[in-house]
Structure formats: C-alpha cells, structure tokens
Amino acid sequence: MFGLRDAEIVREIVRAGGFRAAGQRLGLAQSAISSRIAALERKLGVALFERQGRGVRLTPVGRRFLEHADRLIEARDRIVDELSARDRLAGTLRIGVAESVVHTWLPDLLTRLRDALPRMRFELSVDTSPELQRKLRGDEIDFAVMMSQLVPEAAIATQAGRIRVCWVAAPELALPAGRLSLAQLAAHSIVTFPKDTPPYREVERLFADPHVPVPLLHGCASLSTIAHLARAGFGIGVLPRRMAHQDLREGRLRELGVVAQARLRDLDFSLVHMRGRNEALAPLVLQAAAEAVRDA
C-alpha cells in the first residue's frame, strides 16, 4: 500500500512546515514531493494534508497516519541498529552448562555476561556433558561449560575450574563412626551422576577392586533429585560440595569422612566453543567465566 519512504516524507513535511522546505531537506524537488503525497492519498483514499496559507497542515486522518508512521520508522531504526556492523554484540547467545555449574558459579557468570553484553539475550541449556558435546557439534549451542574429558574434537577449550564433590547422607542414616571404607559405603545404595558421565565412572572406578563389594549404584540426571533422595535417607549421595552447603549447614545432610581410597576426584570443567564459530564473543565469555570461577 505504501512504503517507509512515504512515511518519512510525510514526517519531514510536518517537521519542515511545507512541501518546499521538506524537499530541500530531502534533496527532492517540490513537485516530486507533491506528486508523492498525491499518489499516497489516492492509494489510501484519504486526504492527509490541507492547505493553510503558504504552508500545509495535517488533517485529522493525517495525524493518525503520522502516529503509525513514526512507530514504523522507529521499529525500522531499532532493527537496523541491532543488526548493524557497529553493534554486532547483540542477538541471542546459546549457552549449555552441566548441572554442577548451575549450583556453583553459573549465576555469577551470567550476571557478568549480562553486564558485558547488555543487548544480548541468553538461551540456557542444562544437560549432561555427553549431551552438551553433541549439541556443540550440531551447532545447537554456542558455548558449553562441560567436563574437560568430553571436549569434542575441533573445539577450543579453556579450563574453567574445578568443582569439589563429596559423599553426603542424611544424619539419621545408620553409618559406622569414623572414616568410612569402600566396603562400608557399598553397604548402602549410592545415588550419583547419570550413567556414562565422568563422575559416574569415577564412582565405578572406586569399586572396581574385586575385593571390594559392589554397591547398588543409581545414576540420576538431576542433582537436585540426588540431594532430595539423600535427605530422605534413600542412600548415600554424591554431590558438588557447594551445592550441598546449605543442607550441610542446616543439618539436613552430613558430609561423610572416608578413607583415602574412597576419596572422589574434583570435577574438571572447561569452557568450550567450536573452532571458527563465535570468535568475536569468545574473549568476553572467557573473561566472564574466569572471573566467576575466581570469585567462587
């Protein structure tokens, strides 16, 4: 029906106070302005301007048209601004994280990214490291904070920090006093990270000795569920210590002392993106992650 150029001409006529002055500002002849407005009025079937001495003024319908035109022009300008080369750090950033990170330093990371990239929208995927590896390869996410052992080939990885894990149990769960041996742990159900993840395999490794009883090992994709089951006395849980901190402090869980052979290794995480993708954003994301880990 009409283009944004028509809207811009109408707005300039009003601002300049007439066709001649608008033409001078736009670099057009007065006749060209008059012809453009006449054609627009024919298309719309309404009069937008009425003569007033040597100038013109908007009709009531013209004022309504200008209100809509202003909004269209502003929307166009916003789109151009967001997509222009001078403002490339805008849009949507897809970040995948393992749940251990969610319960430790993810909030600080996202807060720093929000401050550094105020025009960026974040889409967050919380998943296991094997799934994050798959999503990175398939370009379903831009960055991942994942277990370092599972960084995919052709990816760029920077160590993002370590997370301490611990054995926890409900205070009322019947356990021997002192440091627990592997055999004493194996006497109870153990709930840990999901199967096929490095933490699950770490627990399996501890009980690989044929002289040690094999525990009933439950893999769970939700760390919150592991904490809930441990609080309920279902069994012994394996959790990031920082995630369990509140429960430990308030007495809903207790951290179990274990012998040296039963100690769990820290979880090693890396910030990862695929080579050739998101290179402009990588330094900002890396800096935010480093600062978040340092403060944690």
N, C-alpha and C positions, 0 to 999 in steps of 0.2 A: 504493500500500500504506500509506504514512504520509507525513506532511508534515514540513517542517523545524520547524514549531511543536511537533510531538510530541517531536522530538529535543531542542528547547530545554527543554521541560517536564521530560523525564527528567533532563537535566543539572542543572536547577535543584533538583529533588528531592534529588539526591545532594549538591549543594553546601549546601543548607539543612538537610539531615538529616531531612526528613519532608515529608508532603503539606501539612500545615497551614502550616508555615513557607514552603514553596515558593509556596503560594497567596498568602500575604501579600506576598511579593516580586513576584509576577507580577500582583497585583491580581485574583486569582481566588478563589472560594470553595473550601474544601477538598473539598466534594462534586464540584465541577466538575473538580478535579484528579483525584480518584479515578475519576470516570466516564471521563475522557480516557484514563487509564492502562489501565483495564479494557477499553475499546474497542480500544486499541492491542494489548494482549496477545491479545485474540480474533483480531484481524487477523493477527498474527504466529504465533499458535498456540503461544506460549511464555509462561512467567511471567518477568517482568522484575524484580519485587521480591518479597521475603519479609518478613513482619513480624518485628520484633525489639524486644520491649518496646513502648514508645510510638512507636518510630520504625520505619523500614524500611531494608532493605539490598538491594543488587543481587544477583541470582542470578548464577551464572557466565555464563549466556546474556545477562543484563542488562549485565554488564560488557563483554561483547563488543559488544553493541548500542551502548553508550555510546562505545566507541572509534571505531566507524564514525560515530556521530552527531557527535562532536567534529570529525572530519575534514570532514564535510559542512558543518557550521556555519562552520568556518574558511574553506572554499572559498567559501561564500556571502559571507562578510565581505570576502574578497580581491576578489571580483568587484565588490561594491558600492563598495569603496574605490577601485578603479581607474577606475570609471565615474562616480563621484560628481562633483558640480559643484566640490567643493573640490580635486579632483585632475584637472583637465581636461588637464594637460600630460602625458598618458600615452597609450599606444597605439602606433601604427605611423606613422612618418614616411617617406614615399617621396621619395627624392632622386635626381634624374638629373644626371649630370655628363658633360661631354666628356672624352675620354681625356687630353687635355693637362693637365687639372686633376688627374687621378688621379696623374700623375707629378710634380706640383709641390706644391700645398698642400692636397690633399684629406685626407690623414691628420691634419693639424693641425685642419682644420675639423671632422672627425668626432669627434676627441678633445674638442674644446671643446663640441660639441653633447652628447656623452655626459655630460660633467660638468655641463652646464646642465640637461639633461633626463634624469636618471638612470632614470626609469621609461619612457623612450621606446625603442622598437625601431626600427631603421633598415633600410629596404629600399633597396638601391643599384642604379641602372641606369646602366651606362656605354654611351654611344651617341654618335652624331654629333649636332651641333647641329640639323640639319633633323629628325631623329627626336625629339629632345628637344622641339622646338617642337610636333610632332604629339602627343606624349604629354601635354604640358601642356594642350593644347586638349581632348584626350579624357579628362582627369582620370585619367590613368594614373599620374601622379606629382604630388607636391605642390609641390616646388621644383626648379628646374633651375639649374645653373651652365653657361651656354652662351654662344656667340658673340653679342655685342651686336647684330650686324647682323640676327640672325634672331629677335629677341624678338617674340612674337606680339602682335597687336592685343588690346586689353582686358587686357593683362598689366601688372603693376607690376614695374619693373626697376630695380635699383640696381647701379651699376658695381662689379664685384668685383675688378678689377685687370687688369693686362696681363701677358702671358707672351711672353718673347723667344724667337724662333725663329732657327735658324741652318742654314747649309749644312754637312754633315758628309760625310766619306768615310773609307774605310779608308786607313791610312798607305801601303799598297803600291799604291794606285790611281795610275796614271800621270797626273799633272797638271802643268801648267806652273808654274814658280816665280812668286811674286808674287801680286798681287791678280788674281783670275780675272774675265774679261769674260763677258758673257752667251753669246757665241759659244763660248768655252772650256767653260762649263758645259754648253751644249747638245750638245757632242761626246760626252757620256755619258748613259746612262739616268738619269732623275731619278725618285726614289720620294718621294711626298709624301702629304698627307692625302687622304681619299677625294674622289671627284668630287662636284661640286655643293655643296662646303663652301667657306666664305670663304678658307681657306688655299690650297686647290687653285686657286681663281680668281685668287688673288694671284700664284701662280706663272705661270699662263696670262697674266696681265697683263704680267708682266715680259718675256715673249717675244712680245708682240703686235706689236712693231715689224717691219714686212715686211723690214727689212734684217738682222734677226737670225735665225739658223737656228732652226727649231722642234725642240725636243728630243723624244725619246721619253719621254713623261710617264706614269708609272704611279701610279694612285691606290690607296691602301691604307687600309682601315678600322682597322688595328691599328698603333699607333705602335711597339709592341714589335717587330712584324714589319719595319717600316721600319728600325729600328735593326739588326736581325739581317741584313737584306739589305745594308745599308751596310757593316757589319763584314765581311761575306763578299765584298765587292768587286763586288757586282752593279751598283752605280751610286752616284750621289750622293744622299744623303738630306736631307730637310727635317724637322727635329725641334725640339721645345722644348729650349732650351739646358740648362735644369736637369735635364731627363730624360737628356740625353746627358752630363751632367757626369762621372759615374763612368767611362764609356767614354773620355772625353777625358782624364781624369786618369791612367788606367791605360794609355793608348796604344792602345786598340783602335779608336778613331776619332780623327780630327783635324778641328778646325773650319777651314773654308776662308775665307780672306780674299777678298773680292770688291770690285769697283768699285762706286761709288755707285749706278749704275743697276741693279745686281743685288741691292741690299740688300732684305731681307724686312722687312715691317712687323710690329710686335708684334701678337699676338693680343689682342683686347679682349673681356673676358668680363663678363657681368652675372649677378647672382643674380635669378632671376625666379620670380614666382608669379602665378597668375591672380587678377584683382580679385574680391573677395568670398569668396575661399577662404583658409583657414588664417591669418586675420588675427591671431589670438592668438599664433601661433608666429612670425610674420614678424619681429618685433623681435629675438627671441633668435637666429634663424638669421642675420639680417643682421649682428648684432654679432659672432657667431662667425666669419662669413666675413671681416668687416673685420679682425679680429684675426689670423686665419690668414694673410691676404694681407700684412698689415703685417709679421709675423714672417718670412714667406718672403722 
